[in-house]
């Protein structure tokens, strides 16, 4: 109370409040430490590694890294070269790194909000989440900390975003399969893969059952990244002047930026953050895991995107999927098969949070698995239907970036953080996770304001304009329920590159 009164007295006399120096105050650090103890499990830190995860339910730092790396980037790595063609290398490379840095910061914000949420629940004896209990979700955190209607809005956007990402996996599977076998139309491949995904990945109970799937998934993306680098440098060869090719229109620039946002804007774990954190033994450490997942993300996304653009900028702009640019070969076919396997895993990672929401809605979330898991099928069927309705691969990725990621990865975390900590010195003093940036709370809150405005205007505003315009153009050109989107180009490419 004494500290709070001093702040109010200083403000009344026109002096700057000391509330922005809370981070350096030893009392506030102690309060935050007490709250942090409510968030993390009391375990032997020496055993919180790979072996503990293998022995006791996959809640280690390593398992969180596996899930983050596997979910952070997948099918979108196949669309990134086309996005680089839309923006040009000179704009594209800075955008890649800026979005990734902003994403790491907003993951810190979300981890801090989760820690605040859990600390409050534990203090009041209302904590029901964690491990194999009730799954905590993004909208649960926002509802409790900000309010009912903001939580409902977050829920709506999150459902749309996650379903769109699931749709992208179905479309990516059918596109990859069509490159392997053009005798079956893309629509038929979509029917096949929609049925396969609905009948298999729907029945994985929680994120704690993903370890082996994540390792298989990472193998696929690693192989494909290496293959694409080799194909660009040796099979195709780099072209003079390709680095200076820029965007051909404002719409093109924003379309490419949207795909970057989808890949590097925290388009996975920022959505299902709470479930992944629930699975950890020390959830407050998640924001130290996530940056390490980016080391892998950079490797599987950036080099081949740049090199493919330098090798064949013309074809790269034409095809939303990079397999339309590289030569037909056994190595390419292996990459396609591995990426299809990865997309099965990614489908489960992205759509599982929607399964949890649906279970809560229909009252099966805490029922036995034989009731709970089949109740998820309506969600899978809906995703399957939309994949058939709008099979436009690069457009789906652009819409996910502009509408979904702008809100869920940047606007919501920054806005919620400002709401919880920007209005109260007491909340800042008792925050379980204190700011890590130089300048403490002043720097942290200022950056939140910047991100909130920037992504609301350029991500949602201009990004959605470019994406919706592209969607309308595709529907007018190919129609809804298109039998074979871009199939003529794929057949021609297979013949030329074969």
FIDOLUM-210923 format. One line per 4 residues: number of its first residue (from 1); their letters; for each residue y, z, x of C-alpha. Coordinates in nm, 4 decimals. Layout:
NUM) a) Y/Z/X ~ ...
//
This chain:
1) xxxx) 0.0000/0.0000/0.0000 ~ 0.2412/0.0831/0.2817 ~ 0.2056/-0.2609/0.4299 ~ 0.2562/-0.4293/0.0944
5) xxxx) 0.5723/-0.2254/0.0223 ~ 0.7127/-0.3151/0.3645 ~ 0.6579/-0.6856/0.2892 ~ 0.8349/-0.6573/-0.0478
9) xxxx) 1.1226/-0.4604/0.1076 ~ 1.1692/-0.7171/0.3864 ~ 1.1693/-1.0048/0.1386 ~ 1.4251/-0.8296/-0.0809
13) xxxx) 1.6664/-0.8054/0.2165 ~ 1.6295/-1.1752/0.2946 ~ 1.4038/-1.1174/0.5959 ~ 1.0859/-1.3137/0.6465
17) xxxx) 0.7806/-1.1400/0.5092 ~ 0.5169/-1.0273/0.7555 ~ 0.2410/-1.1520/0.5278 ~ 0.1784/-1.4609/0.7439
21) xxxx) 0.0875/-1.2386/1.0407 ~ -0.2003/-1.0768/0.8582 ~ -0.4501/-1.2479/1.0835 ~ -0.3292/-1.0546/1.3855
25) xxxx) -0.3269/-0.7192/1.2016 ~ -0.6201/-0.4970/1.3052 ~ -0.6481/-0.3344/0.9627 ~ -0.6799/-0.6689/0.7902
29) xxxx) -0.9374/-0.7794/1.0451 ~ -1.1377/-0.4670/0.9693 ~ -1.1127/-0.5282/0.5944 ~ -1.2215/-0.8867/0.6401
33) xxxx) -1.5138/-0.7748/0.8574 ~ -1.6318/-0.5349/0.5877 ~ -1.6171/-0.8126/0.3292 ~ -1.8027/-1.0493/0.5632
37) xxxx) -2.0883/-0.8011/0.5900 ~ -2.1324/-0.8386/0.2141 ~ -2.1774/-1.2146/0.2594 ~ -2.4384/-1.2360/0.5376
41) xxxx) -2.7953/-1.1071/0.5370 ~ -2.8635/-0.8109/0.7655 ~ -3.1011/-0.9845/1.0042 ~ -3.1700/-0.9743/1.3743
45) xxxx) -2.9280/-1.2323/1.5152 ~ -3.1679/-1.3099/1.7974 ~ -3.4172/-1.4430/1.5439 ~ -3.1693/-1.6518/1.3459
49) xxxx) -3.2671/-1.9770/1.5084 ~ -3.5158/-2.2571/1.4772 ~ -3.8257/-2.0333/1.4869 ~ -3.6956/-1.7936/1.2208
53) xxxx) -3.6353/-2.0904/0.9925 ~ -3.9904/-2.2172/1.0468 ~ -4.1388/-1.8751/0.9802 ~ -3.9364/-1.7461/0.6871
57) xxxx) -3.8203/-2.0091/0.4448 ~ -3.5835/-2.2483/0.6184 ~ -3.2606/-2.0503/0.6128 ~ -3.1633/-2.0762/0.9774
61) xxxx) -2.8602/-2.2333/1.1444 ~ -3.0904/-2.5174/1.2543 ~ -3.2085/-2.5863/0.9002 ~ -2.8515/-2.5944/0.7735
65) xxxx) -2.7712/-2.8432/1.0522 ~ -3.0717/-3.0574/0.9548 ~ -2.9610/-3.0724/0.5918 ~ -2.5974/-3.1383/0.6870
69) xxxx) -2.6812/-3.4167/0.9335 ~ -2.9318/-3.5814/0.6999 ~ -2.7046/-3.5663/0.3980 ~ -2.3742/-3.6383/0.5698
73) xxxx) -2.4493/-4.0044/0.6266 ~ -2.7209/-4.2411/0.5091 ~ -2.7011/-4.5639/0.3160 ~ -2.3235/-4.5743/0.3665
77) xxxx) -2.3810/-4.6446/0.7385 ~ -2.4972/-4.9898/0.6233 ~ -2.1640/-5.0438/0.4439 ~ -1.9404/-4.9177/0.7259
81) xxxx) -1.9316/-5.2479/0.9228 ~ -1.8033/-5.4232/0.6091 ~ -1.5448/-5.1465/0.5675 ~ -1.4394/-5.2009/0.9287
85) xxxx) -1.3945/-5.5707/0.8479 ~ -1.1752/-5.4795/0.5499 ~ -0.9446/-5.2519/0.7502 ~ -0.9681/-5.4122/1.0921
89) xxxx) -1.0629/-5.2168/1.4040 ~ -0.7065/-5.1090/1.4868 ~ -0.6716/-4.9236/1.1558 ~ -1.0390/-4.8478/1.0996
93) xxxx) -1.1177/-4.6436/1.4105 ~ -0.8258/-4.3967/1.3663 ~ -0.9153/-4.3597/0.9978 ~ -1.2747/-4.2706/1.0872
97) xxxx) -1.1711/-3.9867/1.3153 ~ -0.8850/-3.8569/1.0987 ~ -1.1088/-3.8302/0.7915 ~ -1.3800/-3.6534/0.9898
101) xxxx) -1.1342/-3.3952/1.1284 ~ -0.9879/-3.3310/0.7824 ~ -1.3406/-3.2958/0.6475 ~ -1.4312/-3.0292/0.9029
105) xxxx) -1.1180/-2.8361/0.8060 ~ -1.1933/-2.8510/0.4326 ~ -1.5517/-2.7379/0.4971 ~ -1.3956/-2.4285/0.6572
109) xxxx) -1.1864/-2.3832/0.3415 ~ -1.4918/-2.4150/0.1184 ~ -1.6917/-2.1739/0.3328 ~ -1.4041/-1.9245/0.3115
113) xxxx) -1.3906/-1.9645/-0.0677 ~ -1.7665/-1.9150/-0.0945 ~ -1.7429/-1.6009/0.1205 ~ -1.4624/-1.4687/-0.1020
117) xxxx) -1.6670/-1.5454/-0.4150 ~ -1.9824/-1.3785/-0.2851 ~ -1.7975/-1.0724/-0.1515 ~ -1.6371/-1.0156/-0.4920
121) xxxx) -1.9709/-1.0542/-0.6705 ~ -2.1556/-0.8208/-0.4342 ~ -1.8821/-0.5558/-0.4636 ~ -1.9106/-0.5569/-0.8438
125) xxxx) -2.2907/-0.5726/-0.8441 ~ -2.2950/-0.9146/-1.0105 ~ -2.4365/-1.1240/-0.7243 ~ -2.7356/-1.3299/-0.8466
129) xxxx) -2.7413/-1.6147/-0.5933 ~ -2.9008/-1.6793/-0.2577 ~ -3.2442/-1.7696/-0.1315 ~ -3.4867/-1.8355/-0.4207
133) xxxx) -3.2656/-1.6843/-0.6895 ~ -3.0012/-1.8491/-0.9041 ~ -2.8314/-2.1367/-0.7168 ~ -2.4580/-2.0918/-0.6608
137) xxxx) -2.2656/-2.4153/-0.7096 ~ -1.9257/-2.5570/-0.6266 ~ -1.7934/-2.5202/-0.9808 ~ -1.9190/-2.1591/-0.9992
141) xxxx) -1.6972/-2.0709/-0.7028 ~ -1.3904/-2.2537/-0.8414 ~ -1.4363/-2.1076/-1.1920 ~ -1.4559/-1.7515/-1.0625
145) xxxx) -1.1678/-1.7782/-0.8140 ~ -0.9268/-2.0163/-0.9909 ~ -1.0099/-2.0206/-1.3619 ~ -1.2326/-2.1593/-1.6363
149) xxxx) -1.0662/-2.4973/-1.6953 ~ -1.0182/-2.5859/-1.3268 ~ -1.3871/-2.4994/-1.2869 ~ -1.4806/-2.7306/-1.5749
153) xxxx) -1.2755/-3.0138/-1.4217 ~ -1.4460/-2.9599/-1.0855 ~ -1.7810/-2.9657/-1.2652 ~ -1.7011/-3.2982/-1.4316
157) xxxx) -1.5833/-3.4666/-1.1110 ~ -1.8754/-3.3241/-0.9140 ~ -2.1292/-3.4562/-1.1647 ~ -1.9706/-3.8036/-1.1566
161) xxxx) -1.9578/-3.8028/-0.7765 ~ -2.3130/-3.6833/-0.7215 ~ -2.4557/-3.9199/-0.9805 ~ -2.2628/-4.2075/-0.8197
165) xxxx) -2.4115/-4.1174/-0.4822 ~ -2.7577/-4.1110/-0.6369 ~ -2.6883/-4.4514/-0.7920 ~ -2.5911/-4.5832/-0.4495
169) xxxx) -2.9307/-4.4761/-0.3110 ~ -3.1170/-4.6685/-0.5824 ~ -2.9023/-4.9788/-0.5255 ~ -2.9405/-4.9494/-0.1468
173) xxxx) -3.3204/-4.9298/-0.1800 ~ -3.3316/-5.2425/-0.3955 ~ -3.0935/-5.4293/-0.1631 ~ -3.3005/-5.3426/0.1427
177) xxxx) -3.6220/-5.4441/-0.0310 ~ -3.4663/-5.7761/-0.1340 ~ -3.3881/-5.8562/0.2294 ~ -3.7607/-5.8091/0.2951
181) xxxx) -3.8855/-6.0033/-0.0061 ~ -3.6549/-6.2434/-0.1915 ~ -3.9264/-6.3566/-0.4338 ~ -3.8531/-6.0493/-0.6470
185) xxxx) -3.5014/-6.0193/-0.7907 ~ -3.2780/-5.7244/-0.7063 ~ -3.2872/-5.6093/-1.0693 ~ -3.6667/-5.5929/-1.0576
189) xxxx) -3.6517/-5.4023/-0.7282 ~ -3.4072/-5.1602/-0.8951 ~ -3.6559/-5.1044/-1.1776 ~ -3.9296/-5.0345/-0.9215
193) xxxx) -3.7279/-4.7950/-0.7057 ~ -3.5673/-4.6196/-1.0006 ~ -3.9134/-4.5395/-1.1332 ~ -4.0365/-4.4288/-0.7890
197) xxxx) -3.7386/-4.1990/-0.7275 ~ -3.7531/-4.0489/-1.0766 ~ -4.1243/-3.9817/-1.0412 ~ -4.1136/-3.8211/-0.6954
201) xxxx) -3.7860/-3.6761/-0.5664 ~ -3.7017/-3.5194/-0.9035 ~ -3.9748/-3.2625/-0.8438 ~ -3.8527/-3.0998/-0.5200
205) xxxx) -3.7478/-2.7484/-0.6332 ~ -3.4666/-2.6464/-0.3908 ~ -3.2952/-2.7217/-0.0581 ~ -3.5399/-2.4854/0.1127
209) xxxx) -3.8122/-2.7466/0.0663 ~ -3.6268/-3.0223/0.2555 ~ -3.6963/-2.9507/0.6237 ~ -3.9679/-3.2119/0.6882
213) xxxx) -3.7891/-3.4666/0.4673 ~ -3.4681/-3.4123/0.6646 ~ -3.6428/-3.4758/0.9970 ~ -3.7960/-3.7999/0.8645
217) xxxx) -3.4558/-3.8991/0.7266 ~ -3.2799/-3.8420/1.0601 ~ -3.5422/-4.0523/1.2377 ~ -3.4600/-4.3466/1.0114
221) xxxx) -3.0851/-4.3337/1.0619 ~ -3.1198/-4.2812/1.4396 ~ -3.3492/-4.5824/1.4799 ~ -3.1243/-4.8007/1.2621
225) xxxx) -2.8136/-4.7019/1.4572 ~ -2.9751/-4.7930/1.7893 ~ -3.1162/-5.1167/1.6470 ~ -2.7781/-5.2267/1.5100
229) xxxx) -2.6051/-5.1548/1.8428 ~ -2.8632/-5.3640/2.0300 ~ -2.8489/-5.6430/1.7704 ~ -2.4696/-5.6644/1.7913
233) xxxx) -2.4521/-5.6707/2.1700 ~ -2.7566/-5.8803/2.2608 ~ -2.8755/-6.0826/1.9608 ~ -2.5327/-6.1827/1.8266
237) xxxx) -2.2895/-6.1350/2.1147 ~ -1.9280/-6.0196/2.1019 ~ -1.6531/-6.2660/2.0076 ~ -1.3092/-6.3001/2.1643
241) xxxx) -1.0189/-6.1974/1.9466 ~ -1.2340/-6.0080/1.6941 ~ -1.0564/-5.6801/1.7745 ~ -0.7240/-5.8198/1.6558
245) xxxx) -0.8538/-5.9253/1.3102 ~ -0.6833/-5.7090/1.0486 ~ -0.7045/-5.6534/0.6722 ~ -0.6390/-5.9623/0.4628
249) xxxx) -0.4690/-5.7687/0.1786 ~ -0.3522/-5.4221/0.0716 ~ -0.6526/-5.3975/-0.1602 ~ -0.8839/-5.4768/0.1324
253) xxxx) -0.7264/-5.2015/0.3434 ~ -0.7751/-4.9358/0.0745 ~ -1.1281/-5.0546/-0.0056 ~ -1.2270/-5.0066/0.3577
257) xxxx) -1.0490/-4.6711/0.3763 ~ -1.2358/-4.5581/0.0632 ~ -1.5724/-4.6304/0.2253 ~ -1.4653/-4.4367/0.5360
261) xxxx) -1.3692/-4.1488/0.3095 ~ -1.7121/-4.1719/0.1491 ~ -1.8844/-4.1560/0.4877 ~ -1.6584/-3.9089/0.6701
265) xxxx) -1.4922/-3.7217/0.3882 ~ -1.7564/-3.4562/0.3476 ~ -1.9101/-3.6673/0.0693 ~ -2.2292/-3.4613/0.0640
269) xxxx) -2.2137/-3.1016/0.1691 ~ -1.8695/-3.0421/0.0222 ~ -2.0287/-3.1129/-0.3174 ~ -2.3477/-2.9116/-0.2849
273) xxxx) -2.1981/-2.6727/-0.0308 ~ -2.2821/-2.3584/-0.2217 ~ -2.6528/-2.4399/-0.2593 ~ -2.6885/-2.5153/0.1122
277) xxxx) -2.4988/-2.1985/0.2021 ~ -2.7156/-1.9976/-0.0390 ~ -3.0186/-2.1123/0.1593 ~ -2.8754/-1.9743/0.4859
281) xxxx) -2.9453/-1.6274/0.6222 ~ -2.5841/-1.6099/0.7464 ~ -2.3787/-1.8211/0.5004 ~ -2.0413/-1.7326/0.6526
285) xxxx) -2.1441/-1.9310/0.9627 ~ -2.1776/-2.2610/0.7771 ~ -1.8415/-2.3938/0.8924 ~ -1.9675/-2.3642/1.2518
289) xxxx) -2.2777/-2.5697/1.1631 ~ -2.0987/-2.8574/0.9972 ~ -1.8951/-2.9801/1.2991 ~ -2.2177/-3.0111/1.4997
293) xxxx) -2.3602/-3.2374/1.2301 ~ -2.0672/-3.4685/1.3032 ~ -2.1902/-3.5307/1.6569 ~ -2.4883/-3.7002/1.4974
297) xxxx) -2.2714/-3.8650/1.2315 ~ -2.0474/-4.0279/1.4931 ~ -2.3530/-4.1620/1.6737 ~ -2.5099/-4.3263/1.3664
301) xxxx) -2.1884/-4.4655/1.2203 ~ -1.9119/-4.5501/1.4637 ~ -2.0593/-4.7601/1.7519 ~ -2.2451/-5.0148/1.5377
305) xxxx) -1.9549/-5.0459/1.2904 ~ -1.7196/-5.1454/1.5729 ~ -1.9698/-5.3672/1.7562 ~ -2.0819/-5.5603/1.4465
309) xxxx) -1.7160/-5.6323/1.3685 ~ -1.6583/-5.7505/1.7260 ~ -1.9713/-5.9681/1.7082 ~ -1.9253/-6.1439/1.3733
313) xxxx) -1.6051/-6.0578/1.1834 ~ -1.6406/-6.3472/0.9361 ~ -1.9933/-6.2670/0.8126 ~ -1.9165/-5.8953/0.8317
317) xxxx) -1.6418/-5.9325/0.5717 ~ -1.8685/-6.1341/0.3409 ~ -2.1612/-5.8908/0.3166 ~ -2.1367/-5.5344/0.1861
321) xxxx) -2.4667/-5.4539/0.3609 ~ -2.4953/-5.4997/0.7385 ~ -2.8434/-5.6535/0.7126 ~ -2.6715/-5.9716/0.5987
325) xxxx) -2.5092/-6.0064/0.9425 ~ -2.7928/-5.9303/1.1863 ~ -3.0781/-6.1695/1.2753 ~ -3.4091/-6.1576/1.0872
329) xxxx) -3.6671/-5.9847/1.3081 ~ -3.9465/-5.7287/1.3065 ~ -3.6996/-5.4704/1.4400 ~ -3.4667/-5.5371/1.1455
333) xxxx) -3.7543/-5.5008/0.8993 ~ -3.8561/-5.1670/1.0519 ~ -3.4954/-5.0496/1.0168 ~ -3.4906/-5.1514/0.6497
337) xxxx) -3.8144/-4.9645/0.5752 ~ -3.6939/-4.6495/0.7545 ~ -3.3618/-4.6617/0.5690 ~ -3.5420/-4.6930/0.2351
341) xxxx) -3.7366/-4.3775/0.3246 ~ -3.4082/-4.2108/0.4192 ~ -3.2569/-4.3131/0.0855 ~ -3.5410/-4.1392/-0.0983
345) xxxx) -3.4512/-3.8151/0.0812 ~ -3.0778/-3.8704/0.0286 ~ -3.1333/-3.9289/-0.3424 ~ -3.2924/-3.5847/-0.3704
349) xxxx) -3.0194/-3.4209/-0.1593 ~ -2.7388/-3.5638/-0.3708 ~ -2.8897/-3.5401/-0.7185 ~ -3.0520/-3.1958/-0.6832
353) xxxx) -2.7186/-3.0172/-0.7521 ~ -2.6905/-3.2168/-1.0769 ~ -3.0457/-3.1091/-1.1602 ~ -2.9346/-2.7470/-1.1196
357) xxxx) -2.6350/-2.8025/-1.3495 ~ -2.8541/-2.9709/-1.6095 ~ -3.1110/-2.6896/-1.5914 ~ -2.8369/-2.4345/-1.6565
361) xxxx) -2.7102/-2.6416/-1.9496 ~ -3.0501/-2.6734/-2.1192 ~ -3.1603/-2.3204/-2.0248 ~ -3.4466/-2.4005/-1.7857
365) xxxx) -3.2905/-2.3008/-1.4515 ~ -3.4795/-1.9717/-1.4253 ~ -3.7929/-2.0853/-1.6054 ~ -4.1294/-2.1514/-1.4311
369) xxxx) -4.1404/-2.4723/-1.2239 ~ -4.3740/-2.6489/-1.4665 ~ -4.0972/-2.6230/-1.7291 ~ -3.7951/-2.6459/-1.4994
373) xxxx) -3.8810/-2.9577/-1.2961 ~ -3.9771/-3.1957/-1.5819 ~ -3.6563/-3.0948/-1.7616 ~ -3.4649/-3.2821/-1.4884
377) xxxx) -3.5957/-3.6260/-1.5919 ~ -3.3016/-3.7168/-1.8244 ~ -3.0679/-3.6954/-1.5215 ~ -3.2912/-3.9276/-1.3160
381) xxxx) -3.3155/-4.1738/-1.6046 ~ -2.9361/-4.1814/-1.6413 ~ -2.8860/-4.2537/-1.2691 ~ -3.1497/-4.5286/-1.2904
385) xxxx) -2.9765/-4.6882/-1.5917 ~ -2.6318/-4.7010/-1.4262 ~ -2.7856/-4.8508/-1.1099 ~ -2.9148/-5.1347/-1.3283
389) xxxx) -2.5823/-5.1675/-1.5143 ~ -2.3534/-5.1836/-1.2068 ~ -2.5527/-5.2887/-0.8978 ~ -2.2430/-5.3522/-0.6834
393) xxxx) -2.3242/-5.1849/-0.3526 ~ -1.9914/-5.1841/-0.1656 ~ -1.7938/-5.1176/-0.4861 ~ -1.9983/-4.8047/-0.5626
397) xxxx) -1.9289/-4.6688/-0.2137 ~ -1.5558/-4.7392/-0.2517 ~ -1.5361/-4.5669/-0.5912 ~ -1.7252/-4.2636/-0.4579
401) xxxx) -1.4768/-4.2360/-0.1731 ~ -1.1584/-4.2744/-0.3774 ~ -1.2469/-4.0818/-0.6916 ~ -1.5203/-3.8417/-0.5913
405) xxxx) -1.4446/-3.7513/-0.2320 ~ -1.0681/-3.7446/-0.2656 ~ -1.1021/-3.4727/-0.5275 ~ -1.4084/-3.2768/-0.4197
409) xxxx) -1.3734/-3.2949/-0.0419 ~ -0.9949/-3.2621/-0.0053 ~ -0.7834/-3.2018/-0.3178 ~ -0.9954/-2.9249/-0.4758
413) xxxx) -1.0651/-2.7220/-0.1575 ~ -0.6998/-2.7320/-0.0486 ~ -0.5717/-2.6514/-0.3985 ~ -0.8165/-2.3656/-0.4575
417) xxxx) -0.7460/-2.2155/-0.1159 ~ -0.3721/-2.2213/-0.1891 ~ -0.4319/-2.0599/-0.5283 ~ -0.6485/-1.7781/-0.3916
421) xxxx) -0.4627/-1.6996/-0.0679 ~ -0.1202/-1.8619/-0.0962 ~ 0.0081/-1.6265/-0.3652 ~ -0.1022/-1.2840/-0.2418
425) xxxx) -0.0602/-1.1022/0.0893 ~ -0.3299/-0.8590/-0.0207 ~ -0.5797/-1.1425/-0.0746 ~ -0.5000/-1.2755/0.2721
429) xxxx) -0.5431/-0.9309/0.4262 ~ -0.8853/-0.8848/0.2671 ~ -1.0135/-1.2405/0.3154 ~ -1.3712/-1.2322/0.4531
433) xxxx) -1.2919/-1.5389/0.6669 ~ -0.9537/-1.5307/0.8388 ~ -0.7722/-1.8496/0.9561 ~ -0.8878/-2.0000/1.2836
437) xxxx) -0.5899/-2.2276/1.3577 ~ -0.3012/-2.1293/1.5884 ~ -0.0231/-1.9888/1.3734 ~ -0.2625/-1.8156/1.1361
441) xxxx) -0.1942/-1.8263/0.7649 ~ 0.1313/-2.0232/0.7930 ~ -0.0417/-2.3160/0.9655 ~ -0.3476/-2.3004/0.7428
445) xxxx) -0.1553/-2.2992/0.4150 ~ 0.0890/-2.5698/0.5292 ~ -0.1999/-2.7998/0.6182 ~ -0.3526/-2.7326/0.2759
449) xxxx) -0.0312/-2.8480/0.1064 ~ -0.0281/-3.1655/0.3162 ~ -0.3935/-3.2511/0.2384 ~ -0.3481/-3.1809/-0.1318
453) xxxx) -0.0549/-3.4223/-0.1648 ~ -0.1860/-3.6904/0.0749 ~ -0.5260/-3.7338/-0.0874 ~ -0.3923/-3.7055/-0.4402
457) xxxx) -0.1523/-3.9947/-0.3744 ~ -0.3362/-4.2199/-0.1290 ~ -0.6980/-4.1243/-0.1962 ~ -0.7036/-4.0924/-0.5746
461) xxxx) -0.3994/-4.3076/-0.6553 ~ -0.4061/-4.6132/-0.4309 ~ -0.7791/-4.5756/-0.3592 ~ -0.8784/-4.5854/-0.7250
465) xxxx) -0.6488/-4.8832/-0.7863 ~ -0.8276/-5.0859/-0.5174 ~ -1.1761/-4.9751/-0.6269 ~ -1.1348/-5.0383/-0.9993
469) xxxx) -0.9793/-5.3789/-0.9303 ~ -1.2815/-5.4659/-0.7147 ~ -1.5216/-5.3434/-0.9848 ~ -1.3546/-5.5629/-1.2488
473) xxxx) -1.3724/-5.8617/-1.0131 ~ -1.7448/-5.8051/-0.9570 ~ -1.8215/-5.7664/-1.3285 ~ -1.6289/-6.0869/-1.4042
477) xxxx) -1.8151/-6.2712/-1.1284 ~ -2.1708/-6.1370/-1.1693 ~ -2.1643/-5.9602/-1.5121 ~ -2.3108/-5.6207/-1.5952
481) xxxx) -2.6870/-5.5822/-1.5441 ~ -2.6600/-5.8598/-1.2844 ~ -3.0005/-6.0049/-1.2091 ~ -2.9300/-6.0642/-0.8430
485) xxxx) -2.5951/-5.9482/-0.6977 ~ -2.5061/-6.1501/-0.3829 ~ -2.8621/-6.2880/-0.3719 ~ -2.7618/-6.6472/-0.2878
489) xxxx) -2.5809/-6.5241/0.0218 ~ -2.8777/-6.3101/0.1256 ~ -3.1234/-6.6011/0.0936 ~ -2.8897/-6.8240/0.2929
493) xxxx) -2.8459/-6.5573/0.5616 ~ -3.2208/-6.5002/0.5910 ~ -3.2689/-6.8740/0.6409 ~ -2.9889/-6.9063/0.8994
497) xx) -3.0744/-6.5897/1.0905 ~ -3.4505/-6.6357/1.0643
//
